Amino acid sequence: MARIHTMNEHLTNMIAAGEVVERPMGIVKECVENSIDAKASSIEVRIINGGLDCITIIDDGIGMDFEDARMAFERHATSKIQKDEDLWNIHTLGFRGEALPSIASVAAVDLLTSDGTSSTKVQVHYGKQLMHERFAAPKGTQIDIRDLFQRTPARFKHLKSPQYEFSLISDVIQKFAFANPDIAFRLVHNDVETFRTNGSGNLQEVLMQIYGRDLAKSAIRIENSDADYTISGYAAQPNFNRATKYYMLIYINKRMVRSMRLQKAIQDAYAPYLPSDRFPIVVLNIEMDAQLVDVNVHPSKWEIRLSKEKQCENLIYLSLSEGLKKALQVSEVKTVKEKVIAEMPKFDFDEKKEQSVQLNKELANSFEMNEAEAYPIYTADFTKNESQSKPMVPKDSAPKPVQPMLKESASIFVPLQQFAKKAEPVQIEPASKPLPEPEKDACIPSQEDLVKQVDKVNESFPELTVIGQFHNCYILASGEKGLYVIDQHAAQEKYHYEQLKKNIFAKDVMMQQLLIPETIKLTPAAIVQLEDINAMLSPMHIELQLFGEDSVILREIPLWLKNTNLNYFVHDLVDLFSKNNEISEAKLRKSALASLACHSSIRFNRALTMDEMRQVIEDLKKCEQPFHCPHGRPTMICITDAQLEKDFYRVG
């Protein structure tokens, strides 16, 4: 008996749906591409419950007649390819004829279309045609897709939350808006408009709507061409950068694509102006002969193959390099507004925290984070800063007077300019009135326990005598085993990281009300995930409140965040959350703390005095694990006496 047989059409469509329709975002992408191919000047996308309940796409394109409306649901039926040669000369975004039949096999689809002469309604629910009739409709096409994957539970259970699914849809609509500024896009989620463009054809206006006025106003216009390629678009000034590479948008003949090699060319052009772990914001459209690009690589149509790819890379690199050289602007220094309305009480922050610090068990001994996980952009300055307002109070507690502990106010970290003149630790004067003993808690170490921990570290930490500084980067010290070389930046970074970790996860965190609340513009994708983002930020005592349609407002901050650029800090956290949605919140917070510690530490190529070098070593000695920085790099290395004797031929 023969075992090989031909699959029926419905089963074939369901298999194709696994490639074309992975999630609601894929459906929106395919349908909007059809609308663009239909020469629409206005496209509206309406989403309910992240697309899991309903997706509606409405356009004012050329529409379809009675017969074409039915044929659109036939597998491999298309108006965009007529003969074999057309496959190598594609000028449309869609061409396979698989999208609508694949979607209709896993959802209930209603199509209403008019070409200006005749109007038609077609209903196809889970592969079965229920209606094909003439029906009054305005010119254009409306497609409703409901109950996606309801009859294929194995596919449905792999979808994520409605907020996450909508964030992907929002992202792809923004990408369409960049490629087609002459089309008016409107995105609505649960009857709330989240994004709109006016279709004026001005790409700079789209940049302003998505990234803000400052970025768009200073963006560099890129225009260049050679015999085969024409490049146009905008490149943001280097001071506007992001923590991930997903803001480098590349289009081939207005088709959104992913190309690591072309992105690498963009990064190379920005390399002299950005840190290695920061990425630029660039929108480029590359026009070329359709025969130079193969878009028939993957059903999702994200991947492409280019002829003369190296030539295209060189053109991108030269265009961006030249544009940056000509139009590079010095970053403007904006006046820092006084944000604090409460007076800093005069107390030693670290001493206070020793009585109420909440140690995070998951982060206590895990310092294996790769260097690429940290995305520094903001500048944290933990130097002494006295203000003249009202006393701070712990979050979620009634105002209580704070007993001063020092005669002079102190910040989280001792600034280098205030290092002690001697190598011995600074002696802290006792308070005039002792603080009450904290209640016993298994998670909160007592003062005695903390002393024991420090003593234990001191036993393993070598006794060092500072010799000097090498190349303004490394501290040289002698010890029992030989010559120690301390990385001055990594050493302070480690100390600051542990101090931040203790202060952030403390039970009673000192909070500051902002005199002028910080308003931060976020993408629509981030706005719909605001609840999840706030859940991530909650242990750090940060809460973002919705402010308008595309912004959040920060009214209160923890004390340790006082001198940080809040706008950049929040943007980095949101970027990390968007990129690493599946990793634990603890790892995301750890990455943020590592960045803060990095940028509050001594930089390379800075000359230090002997007292400053001694203080760096004293601070490192206080760490629970002083031998590696938060990124896993060693803070010090030792060249032993035995190794020196061997190298100088003094052995034997």
C-alpha positions in Angstrom: 0.0 0.0 0.0 1.4 3.4 -1.0 2.4 5.5 2.0 3.1 8.8 0.2 0.1 11.0 -0.6 -0.7 14.6 -1.5 -1.7 16.8 1.5 -5.0 18.6 1.2 -5.0 22.4 0.6 -6.0 23.3 4.2 -3.2 21.3 5.7 -0.7 22.8 3.3 -1.9 26.3 4.3 -1.5 25.5 8.0 2.1 24.4 7.4 2.8 27.6 5.4 1.3 29.5 8.3 4.0 28.2 10.6 6.5 30.1 8.4 4.6 33.2 7.5 2.4 33.7 10.6 4.5 33.2 13.6 2.7 35.8 15.8 0.3 38.8 15.4 3.2 41.0 14.4 3.8 38.8 11.3 0.2 39.2 10.3 0.3 42.9 10.6 3.5 43.1 8.6 2.1 41.0 5.7 -1.2 42.9 5.6 0.4 46.3 5.7 2.8 45.3 3.0 -0.2 44.4 0.8 -1.7 47.8 1.6 1.5 49.6 0.6 1.6 47.6 -2.6 -2.0 48.7 -3.3 -0.8 52.3 -3.3 -2.5 53.3 -0.1 -2.0 56.8 1.2 -3.5 56.1 4.5 -3.3 52.9 6.6 -5.0 52.3 9.9 -4.2 49.3 12.2 -6.5 48.5 15.0 -5.5 46.0 17.6 -7.4 44.4 20.4 -5.7 42.5 23.3 -2.3 42.6 21.6 -3.8 41.0 18.4 -4.8 37.8 20.1 -8.5 38.8 19.9 -8.7 41.0 16.8 -6.5 42.7 14.2 -8.0 45.2 11.7 -6.1 46.8 8.9 -7.9 49.5 6.8 -6.4 51.2 3.8 -7.5 53.5 1.0 -5.7 51.7 -1.8 -6.8 50.5 -5.2 -8.9 47.6 -3.7 -10.0 44.4 -5.5 -12.9 43.5 -7.8 -15.3 40.6 -7.1 -13.2 37.8 -8.5 -9.9 39.0 -7.2 -11.3 39.2 -3.7 -12.0 35.4 -3.8 -8.7 34.5 -5.6 -6.7 36.4 -2.9 -7.4 33.4 -0.5 -6.1 30.8 -3.0 -2.7 29.5 -2.3 0.1 31.1 -4.5 -2.5 33.4 -6.1 -0.9 36.8 -6.7 -1.0 39.8 -9.0 2.7 40.7 -8.5 4.4 37.9 -10.5 3.4 36.8 -14.0 6.4 34.8 -15.3 9.6 33.2 -14.1 11.7 36.3 -14.9 9.6 38.5 -12.5 11.0 36.6 -9.5 14.4 38.3 -10.1 13.0 41.7 -10.7 10.6 42.2 -7.7 9.4 45.8 -7.1 6.7 45.0 -4.6 6.9 44.0 -0.9 4.7 40.9 -1.3 5.0 38.4 -4.1 4.5 34.8 -2.9 0.7 34.7 -2.6 0.9 32.8 0.7 -0.1 35.4 3.4 -3.9 35.5 3.2 -4.5 31.8 2.8 -2.0 31.0 5.6 -3.7 33.6 7.9 -7.2 32.3 7.0 -6.2 28.8 7.9 -5.4 29.7 11.6 -7.9 32.5 12.2 -11.4 33.9 11.3 -10.9 36.4 8.4 -13.4 38.9 7.0 -12.3 40.8 3.9 -14.2 43.9 2.7 -12.9 45.6 -0.4 -13.8 47.9 -3.2 -12.0 49.0 -6.4 -14.3 52.0 -6.8 -16.5 50.1 -9.2 -17.6 46.9 -7.3 -17.5 46.1 -3.6 -17.1 42.6 -2.2 -17.2 40.8 1.2 -15.4 37.5 1.7 -15.4 35.4 4.9 -12.9 32.6 5.4 -12.8 31.0 8.9 -10.1 28.5 9.6 -9.7 27.5 6.0 -13.4 27.3 5.2 -15.0 29.9 2.9 -18.3 31.1 4.4 -19.2 34.1 2.2 -18.3 35.6 -1.1 -20.9 38.3 -1.9 -21.2 41.8 -3.2 -21.3 44.2 -0.3 -21.3 48.0 -0.1 -17.9 49.4 1.0 -15.7 52.5 0.4 -12.8 52.3 -2.0 -9.9 50.4 -0.4 -9.6 47.3 1.7 -10.5 46.4 5.3 -9.4 43.0 6.7 -10.5 41.7 10.1 -8.6 38.8 11.7 -10.1 37.4 14.9 -9.4 34.6 17.3 -5.9 33.8 16.1 -4.7 30.2 16.8 -7.8 29.4 18.8 -8.1 26.1 17.0 -4.4 25.4 17.2 -3.6 25.5 20.9 -0.1 24.2 20.5 0.7 27.5 18.6 -1.4 29.7 20.8 0.4 28.7 24.1 3.7 29.9 22.7 2.5 33.5 22.3 3.5 35.9 25.1 1.5 38.5 26.9 -0.8 40.9 25.0 1.5 43.8 26.0 4.5 42.1 24.6 2.8 41.1 21.4 1.5 44.7 20.9 5.0 46.1 21.5 6.3 44.0 18.5 3.4 45.3 16.4 4.1 48.9 17.4 7.7 48.4 16.5 7.0 47.1 13.0 4.5 50.0 12.3 7.2 52.5 13.3 9.6 50.8 10.9 7.0 51.1 8.1 6.5 54.8 8.9 10.3 55.4 8.5 10.3 53.7 5.1 7.1 55.4 3.9 6.9 58.9 5.3 4.4 59.8 2.5 1.8 57.3 4.0 -0.3 58.3 7.0 -0.2 55.6 9.6 -2.5 55.2 12.6 -2.1 52.6 15.2 -4.9 51.9 17.8 -4.7 49.5 20.7 -7.8 48.7 22.7 -9.5 51.8 21.3 -6.6 54.0 22.4 -4.5 55.7 19.7 -0.8 55.0 20.3 0.9 56.2 17.1 0.1 58.4 14.2 1.9 60.0 11.3 0.5 62.6 8.9 1.9 61.3 5.6 3.6 64.6 4.7 6.6 62.8 3.2 9.0 64.4 5.7 11.1 61.7 7.3 12.4 64.2 9.8 8.9 64.6 11.2 8.6 60.9 11.7 12.0 61.0 13.6 10.6 63.7 15.8 7.4 61.8 16.6 9.3 58.6 17.6 12.6 59.9 19.0 11.8 63.5 20.1 12.5 67.0 18.8 16.1 67.3 19.9 17.3 64.2 18.1 15.3 65.1 14.9 16.4 68.7 14.8 20.1 67.8 15.0 19.9 64.7 12.8 22.3 64.5 9.9 20.9 64.2 6.4 22.6 61.4 4.5 22.5 61.4 0.7 25.0 59.7 -1.6 25.1 57.4 -4.6 27.4 55.5 -6.9 26.8 53.5 -10.1 24.6 50.9 -8.4 23.3 52.2 -5.1 21.6 55.4 -3.9 21.5 56.0 -0.1 19.2 58.5 1.7 18.1 58.9 5.2 19.1 60.4 8.6 21.8 59.7 11.1 21.5 60.9 14.7 24.3 62.8 16.4 26.6 60.5 18.4 25.3 61.9 21.7 21.9 60.3 20.9 22.7 56.6 21.2 21.2 53.4 22.5 22.2 50.3 24.4 21.1 47.9 21.6 21.7 47.6 17.8 18.0 47.6 17.0 17.9 51.3 16.3 20.0 51.0 13.1 17.2 50.6 10.6 18.1 49.6 7.0 15.7 49.4 4.1 16.4 48.0 0.6 14.0 49.6 -1.9 11.8 50.6 1.1 11.8 46.9 2.3 12.8 46.5 5.9 15.6 44.0 6.1 18.2 42.7 8.6 21.8 42.6 7.5 24.6 42.2 10.0 27.2 43.3 7.5 25.5 46.6 6.6 24.9 47.3 10.3 28.6 46.6 10.9 29.4 49.3 8.3 27.3 51.8 10.2 29.0 50.9 13.5 32.4 51.3 11.9 31.5 54.8 10.7 30.4 55.7 14.3 33.3 54.0 16.0 35.4 57.1 16.6 32.5 58.9 18.3 30.9 56.1 20.4 32.0 53.7 23.2 32.2 50.1 22.0 29.0 49.1 23.8 26.8 51.9 22.5 25.0 51.9 19.2 23.8 54.8 16.9 20.3 55.7 15.7 20.3 55.6 11.9 17.5 55.3 9.3 18.8 54.5 5.8 17.0 53.5 2.6 19.1 52.0 -0.2 17.7 52.2 -3.7 19.1 49.8 -6.3 18.2 47.8 -9.3 15.8 45.0 -8.2 18.0 42.5 -10.0 20.9 43.2 -7.5 18.9 41.9 -4.5 17.4 38.5 -3.8 14.5 38.8 -1.4 13.2 35.3 -1.9 15.5 33.9 0.9 13.1 33.3 3.8 9.2 33.3 4.1 9.3 36.2 6.6 11.2 38.3 3.9 13.5 39.8 6.5 16.7 38.2 5.1 18.1 39.2 1.7 21.1 38.5 -0.5 22.9 41.4 -2.2 25.1 41.4 -5.3 28.1 43.7 -4.8 27.5 43.7 -1.1 31.0 45.0 -0.3 30.4 47.9 -2.6 27.2 48.8 -0.7 29.1 48.5 2.7 31.8 50.9 1.5 29.2 53.4 0.3 27.4 53.3 3.6 30.6 53.7 5.6 31.9 56.6 3.4 28.5 58.4 3.4 28.1 58.2 7.2 31.8 59.1 7.9 31.6 62.1 5.6 28.3 63.2 7.0 29.5 62.9 10.6 32.7 64.9 9.9 30.8 67.7 8.2 27.8 68.0 10.6 29.1 66.7 13.9 27.9 69.0 16.7 29.4 69.6 20.2 27.0 68.2 22.8 25.1 71.1 24.4 25.5 71.6 28.1 22.1 72.0 29.6 21.6 73.7 32.9 20.9 71.1 35.6 17.8 72.1 37.3 17.5 71.8 41.1 15.3 68.7 41.5 15.4 68.2 45.3 13.0 70.0 47.6 14.2 68.3 50.7 17.3 69.0 52.7 19.9 66.2 52.9 20.3 65.4 56.6 23.9 65.3 57.8 24.6 61.7 58.3 26.9 59.0 57.0 24.9 57.1 54.3 26.9 53.9 54.5 26.8 53.7 58.3 23.1 54.2 58.2 22.6 51.4 55.7 24.7 49.0 57.7 21.8 48.9 60.1 19.1 48.2 57.5 20.7 46.8 54.4 18.8 44.0 52.6 21.3 41.7 51.0 20.1 40.3 47.7 21.0 36.6 47.8 20.9 36.1 44.0 23.5 38.8 43.4 25.7 38.4 46.4 28.4 36.2 44.8 27.5 36.3 41.1 30.0 38.4 39.3 30.2 36.5 36.0 28.5 39.1 33.9 30.0 39.6 30.4 31.3 43.0 29.6 28.9 43.4 26.8 26.0 43.2 29.2 26.7 46.7 30.6 25.4 49.6 28.5 26.8 52.8 30.1 25.4 56.1 28.7 24.5 58.2 31.7 27.0 60.0 33.9 26.7 59.3 37.6 28.4 61.7 39.9 28.4 60.5 43.5 30.4 63.5 44.9 29.4 65.5 47.9 26.3 67.6 47.3 24.6 69.5 50.1 21.2 70.9 49.4 19.0 73.4 51.3 15.6 71.8 51.6 13.5 69.5 53.8 14.5 66.2 55.3 14.3 63.0 53.3 12.0 60.2 54.4 12.0 56.5 53.7 9.6 55.4 51.0 6.2 54.2 52.2 6.7 55.5 55.7 5.7 58.5 57.7 8.2 61.4 58.0 10.6 60.8 60.8 13.5 63.0 62.1 16.9 61.6 61.2 19.6 61.9 63.8 22.8 63.3 62.3 25.7 61.0 62.4 28.5 63.2 61.1 29.5 66.8 61.6 29.8 67.1 57.8 27.4 65.8 55.2 28.7 62.8 53.2 27.6 61.1 50.0 27.5 57.5 49.0 31.1 57.5 47.9 34.0 59.6 49.2 35.2 61.8 46.3 38.9 61.6 45.5 39.4 65.3 46.4 38.4 64.4 50.0 40.6 61.4 50.5 42.2 61.2 53.9 45.8 62.4 54.2 46.8 59.1 55.8 46.4 55.5 54.6 44.6 54.5 57.8 40.7 54.3 57.6 38.8 57.5 58.4 37.6 57.4 62.0 33.9 58.3 62.2 32.8 60.3 65.2 29.9 58.8 67.1 26.5 60.4 67.0 25.5 62.7 69.8 22.6 60.4 70.4 22.9 56.7 69.4 20.4 55.3 66.9 18.0 52.6 68.1 19.1 49.1 67.5 17.4 47.6 64.4 15.0 44.7 64.8 16.4 41.3 64.3 15.7 39.9 60.8 17.2 36.8 59.2 17.7 38.8 55.9 19.4 41.8 57.6 22.9 41.4 59.0 23.6 43.0 62.3 26.4 45.5 62.8 28.4 42.8 64.5 27.9 40.4 61.5 29.0 43.1 59.1 32.2 43.7 61.0 32.8 40.0 60.9 32.4 39.9 57.2 34.8 42.8 56.7 37.3 41.1 59.0 37.0 37.9 57.0 37.7 39.8 53.8 40.7 41.6 55.4 42.2 38.2 56.3 42.2 37.1 52.6 43.2 40.5 51.2 47.0 41.0 51.0 48.7 43.7 53.0 49.9 46.2 50.4 52.2 49.2 50.4 51.7 51.6 47.6 54.8 52.2 45.4 53.3 54.5 42.7 51.3 54.7 39.6 52.0 53.3 36.1 50.9 55.2 33.0 48.2 56.9 35.0 46.2 53.7 34.8 47.5 51.1 37.3 48.5 51.3 40.9 51.7 49.5 41.8 52.0 48.1 45.3 54.3 45.7 47.1 53.0 42.7 49.1 54.2 39.6 50.7 54.1 37.5 47.5 55.5 40.1 45.2 54.5 43.1 43.0 50.8 43.8 42.8 49.3 45.7 39.9 45.8 47.2 40.6 43.5 48.4 37.9 42.4 51.7 39.4 39.1 51.9 37.5 38.1 48.2 38.1 39.0 48.5 41.8 36.8 51.5 42.4 34.1 50.1 40.2 33.9 47.0 42.4 33.7 49.0 45.6 31.0 51.3 44.2 29.0 48.4 42.8 28.9 46.7 46.2 27.9 49.9 47.9 25.1 50.5 45.4 23.9 47.0 45.7 23.6 47.3 49.5 21.9 50.7 49.4 19.5 49.9 46.6 18.1 46.7 48.2 17.8 48.2 51.6 14.5 48.0 53.4 14.3 51.7 54.2 15.5 53.7 51.2 15.8 57.4 51.5 13.7 59.1 48.8 13.8 62.6 47.3 10.8 64.4 45.9 11.8 66.2 42.6 11.0 69.9 42.6 10.6 69.6 38.8 9.4 66.1 37.9 11.5 64.4 35.2 9.5 63.8 32.0 10.8 61.0 29.8 9.6 60.3 26.2 9.3 56.5 25.5 8.4 54.6 22.4 4.8 53.2 22.1 6.2 49.7 22.5 7.7 50.7 25.9 4.5 52.5 27.0 2.3 49.4 26.6 4.8 47.4 28.7 4.9 50.1 31.4 3.3 47.8 34.0 6.0 45.1 33.5 8.8 47.8 33.4 7.6 49.2 36.7 7.6 45.7 38.2 11.2 45.4 37.2 12.0 48.8 38.7 10.0 48.3 41.9 12.9 46.7 43.9 15.0 49.7 43.0 12.3 52.0 44.4 11.6 53.7 41.0 8.1 54.1 39.6 7.2 55.6 36.2 3.8 57.2 35.8 2.1 57.6 32.4 2.1 61.2 31.3 0.3 61.8 28.0 0.4 59.3 25.2 4.1 58.8 24.7 5.8 59.9 27.9 6.3 58.9 31.5 7.0 61.1 34.5 9.3 60.5 37.5 8.2 62.3 40.6 10.4 60.7 43.3 13.8 59.0 43.2 16.0 57.1 45.7 18.8 59.1 47.2 21.5 57.1 45.5 20.1 58.1 42.1 20.2 61.8 42.9 23.2 62.9 40.7 22.5 60.6 37.8 21.1 61.7 34.4 17.6 60.3 34.9 16.6 60.5 31.3 19.5 58.4 30.0 19.3 56.0 33.0 15.6 55.2 32.4 16.1 54.8 28.6 18.9 52.3 29.2 16.8 50.3 31.6 13.9 50.3 29.2 16.2 49.2 26.3 17.7 46.4 28.4 14.2 45.3 29.4 13.0 45.3 25.7 16.1 43.4 24.5 16.2 40.9 27.4 12.5 40.4 28.1 13.1 36.8 29.0 16.0 37.2 31.4 15.5 37.6 35.1 14.8 41.0 36.6 17.8 40.5 38.9 20.2 40.3 35.9 18.7 43.4 34.4 19.1 45.3 37.6 22.7 44.0 38.0 23.6 45.3 34.6 22.2 48.7 35.5 24.1 48.8 38.7 27.3 47.8 37.0 26.9 50.7 34.6 26.3 53.2 37.4 29.3 51.9 39.3 31.5 52.1 36.1 30.7 55.7 35.5 31.1 56.8 39.1 34.7 55.4 39.3 38.1 56.8 38.5 38.8 56.8 34.8 42.0 55.6 33.1 44.7 58.1 32.3 44.1 60.0 35.6 47.0 60.8 37.8 46.4 60.0 41.5 48.2 61.2 44.6 49.7 58.7 47.0 46.8 59.3 49.4 44.3 58.7 46.6 45.9 55.4 45.7 46.0 54.2 49.3 42.3 55.1 49.6 41.4 53.0 46.4 43.1 50.0 48.0 41.4 50.6 51.4 38.0 50.7 49.6 38.7 47.6 47.7 39.7 45.8 50.9 36.1 46.4 52.3 34.5 44.5 49.4 33.0 41.0 50.0 34.7 39.8 46.9 37.5 42.3 46.0 39.3 40.4 43.3 37.0 40.8 40.3 35.0 43.8 39.0 31.2 43.4 38.3 32.1 42.6 34.6 34.3 39.7 35.6 37.6 41.4 35.0 40.4 41.1 37.6 40.9 44.1 39.8 44.5 43.2 40.5 47.3 40.8 39.4 50.4 39.7 41.2 53.9 39.2 39.8 55.5 36.9 42.3 59.0 37.1 43.7 59.7 33.7 42.3 58.7 34.8 38.8 60.9 37.9 39.0 63.8 35.9 40.2 63.3 33.5 37.3 63.1 36.3 34.7 66.3 37.9 36.1 68.1 34.5 36.1 68.5 34.6 39.9 67.2 31.1 40.4 69.6 28.3 41.4 
